Amino acid sequence: PLSMSELKQLKVKTGVVKRILKDLNFTKSEIAAQTAKVEKMKAEQGDIYDIKKQEEVLAECASTQPMDEERLGKALEDLAKLVADCRDSPEFDDLKETEEFKAAAEVLEEHPIS
């Protein structure tokens, strides 16, 4: 019998990982854009106060990245444990054929736990 609880958990945990990955990618692009902006202002010898403000914005962007990476690691571990539990248990054989299980396994394959 297909366990709706595990199915729902797979869907939720996969969604959490995807959301954090999206956040991380956004943060990385923000850091790159802000770094370029600061470098351009420095190259153009812009106002020192404006440059300092933009450096503060850059520092704030960069400060969220380690927290996002930590959240991602935890979310990947949670998902990996659930997938392993489902994979190792014969009672969840029917679950392994679902789109939710395949999506979870795919996310774990694309983002191995380091």
Helices and strands as residue ranges (DSSP letters): H 4-43, H 48-88, G 90-97, H 99-110
